[in-house]
Amino acid sequence: MKNNLQFDFVTDKVKNTLTIRREFLAERPLVWDCYTKSELLDRWFAPAPLTTKTKSMDFREGGHWHYAMIEPNGTEYWGYTEYLKIRPIDYYTSTDAFSNEAGEINQDLPRAEWLVTFLDKGENSLVETVVTYKSLADLEKVVEMGMEMGMTLTLAKLDDLLAELTK
C-alpha cells in the first residue's frame, strides 16, 4: 500500500463492530467492480499467499457468493456471502459466514453483517466496511483469528490488481 493512502482498522467492543476504511488509487466504478464481480474477486480476495476461487456467484439482492480461500498446499477455507441490499457503485449490505464446500453454514464460527460503502475521495476511492457481529465474543474471535492482518494483506492485493487494471 502506498504510505499516503488512508487505512483505518477500528474495533468497537461496545457496538461489536470492525470499521475498515481503505483508500485506493482508482475511480469508484472500477473499485466497485473489483468487489462485485467474481472474476475480479478471484484475483485479490484472500491474504497472500492464499488465492481465491468462486464456486458460484449471483450478485443481486437475495443472491450470494460461495467461494474458497486456498492455501498453497491446497487447504481450502470456504465462505458464503448473502447479498441483502445493493445500490450500485454506492454500497451493498450482506451477511457473511464460514461454510463448507456444499455451502452449509458453519454454526461454530462467527457470522457477520457487512455494510460496504464506496465513496469518492478526490481522484481516488474510499471504501468503508462496517462489519457487525452478534456478540463481543464473536468480534474477539475474528480479531484473534487475525482479521486485521488478513484484511491488510488482502487489500494490498487489491492495490496490485487496481494498478494492473489502470495501466
C-alpha distance (Angstrom), angle and dihedral (degrees) to the residues before:
residue distance angle dihedral
M1 . . .
K2 3.76 . .
N3 3.81 108.0 .
N4 3.80 94.6 -128.0
L5 3.82 95.4 56.9
Q6 3.79 118.6 101.2
F7 3.80 117.1 -105.8
D8 3.79 121.9 168.3
F9 3.80 126.8 171.3
V10 3.80 110.3 -175.9
T11 3.80 125.9 180.0
D12 3.83 115.7 -158.3
K13 3.80 109.2 -168.3
V14 3.81 91.9 -176.8
K15 3.83 94.9 57.0
N16 3.85 94.2 29.5
T17 3.81 90.6 -125.5
L18 3.76 141.3 135.3
T19 3.78 115.5 -153.0
I20 3.77 116.1 -163.3
R21 3.81 118.9 -174.9
R22 3.78 115.5 -174.6
E23 3.80 130.2 175.2
F24 3.80 121.0 -149.6
L25 3.81 133.6 -163.8
A26 3.80 93.8 -123.4
E27 3.77 140.9 78.0
R28 3.78 118.9 -88.5
P29 3.85 98.1 -110.1
L30 3.81 91.2 57.5
V31 3.81 93.0 46.4
W32 3.83 88.7 48.6
D33 3.82 89.5 53.0
C34 3.80 90.8 51.2
Y35 3.81 89.9 55.8
T36 3.81 97.3 42.4
K37 3.83 108.9 37.0
S38 3.79 118.6 75.9
E39 3.80 94.9 -145.7
L40 3.82 88.8 59.4
L41 3.83 96.6 37.9
D42 3.79 88.4 55.2
R43 3.80 88.6 60.5
W44 3.83 97.5 55.9
F45 3.81 117.0 6.2
A46 3.82 101.2 106.5
P47 3.79 133.3 60.3
A48 3.80 113.6 -98.5
P49 2.99 128.8 -67.7
L50 3.82 89.0 28.9
T51 3.80 121.5 86.2
T52 3.80 130.8 -154.0
K53 3.78 133.1 -129.3
T54 3.77 126.2 -174.4
K55 3.79 117.7 -138.3
S56 3.82 93.5 -176.7
M57 3.78 137.4 -13.6
D58 3.79 133.6 -176.8
F59 3.80 107.9 173.0
R60 3.79 102.4 -158.9
E61 3.79 136.5 98.1
G62 3.79 104.1 -69.0
G63 3.81 90.7 19.0
H64 3.79 130.1 113.1
W65 3.80 148.4 -147.8
H66 3.83 117.0 -138.7
Y67 3.79 111.9 -172.3
A68 3.78 146.0 149.9
M69 3.78 131.9 -135.1
I70 3.79 107.5 -146.2
E71 3.79 129.8 -155.2
P72 3.83 118.5 -141.8
N73 3.84 88.1 -106.0
G74 3.83 89.8 58.7
T75 3.83 99.3 -103.7
E76 3.82 108.7 147.5
Y77 3.82 128.4 -148.6
W78 3.79 110.2 -165.5
G79 3.79 126.5 -150.4
Y80 3.78 135.1 -175.8
T81 3.81 124.5 -157.0
E82 3.81 123.3 -171.9
Y83 3.81 115.9 -159.8
L84 3.80 114.1 -137.4
K85 3.80 108.8 171.6
I86 3.79 129.0 7.9
R87 3.79 129.5 -170.5
P88 3.83 103.6 176.6
I89 3.79 116.1 -116.1
D90 3.84 91.1 -3.9
Y91 3.82 107.8 65.6
Y92 3.76 149.4 -43.8
T93 3.79 134.3 -156.2
S94 3.77 125.1 -147.1
T95 3.76 145.6 159.6
D96 3.77 117.5 -121.0
A97 3.79 129.3 -160.1
F98 3.76 142.4 164.7
S99 3.79 111.1 -108.2
N100 3.76 143.1 165.6
E101 3.79 128.2 -104.4
A102 3.82 90.1 -86.5
G103 3.81 90.9 56.8
E104 3.80 95.3 -109.2
I105 3.81 110.3 149.5
N106 3.82 117.0 -116.5
Q107 3.81 102.2 -127.7
D108 3.82 91.7 -167.6
L109 3.81 94.2 66.4
P110 3.81 127.8 64.8
R111 3.79 122.0 -87.9
A112 3.78 121.3 -155.1
E113 3.79 143.7 -167.9
W114 3.80 115.0 -128.2
L115 3.80 129.2 -157.0
V116 3.81 108.8 -171.1
T117 3.81 114.2 -172.2
F118 3.81 125.3 -172.0
L119 3.81 118.0 -153.2
D120 3.79 137.1 174.9
K121 3.80 115.1 -115.5
G122 3.77 105.3 -176.6
E123 3.80 106.4 -68.3
N124 3.81 89.6 -19.5
S125 3.79 133.8 70.5
L126 3.77 130.4 -120.7
V127 3.78 121.0 -153.2
E128 3.79 116.4 -162.4
T129 3.78 115.1 -166.3
V130 3.79 119.7 -172.0
V131 3.79 112.7 -170.0
T132 3.81 115.6 -167.7
Y133 3.79 122.3 -162.8
K134 3.81 127.3 -162.2
S135 3.80 93.6 -123.8
L136 3.77 143.8 12.0
A137 3.81 88.1 -112.3
D138 3.83 90.2 58.4
L139 3.81 91.5 48.4
E140 3.79 92.1 48.5
K141 3.82 91.0 47.9
V142 3.83 94.0 56.9
V143 3.80 91.2 44.2
E144 3.81 88.2 51.4
M145 3.83 89.2 48.4
G146 3.82 88.5 60.7
M147 3.81 103.3 -99.3
E148 3.82 94.4 155.5
M149 3.81 95.5 51.4
G150 3.79 90.7 40.4
M151 3.80 92.4 53.3
T152 3.81 91.5 44.6
L153 3.82 91.7 54.0
T154 3.81 93.3 40.9
L155 3.80 94.6 51.2
A156 3.81 90.0 47.9
K157 3.82 86.8 60.0
L158 3.81 88.2 52.7
D159 3.82 88.7 52.9
D160 3.80 88.6 55.5
L161 3.81 93.0 47.5
L162 3.81 92.6 48.7
A163 3.82 90.7 49.4
E164 3.82 88.7 52.3
L165 3.82 93.2 46.7
T166 3.82 94.7 48.1
K167 3.82 97.0 49.9
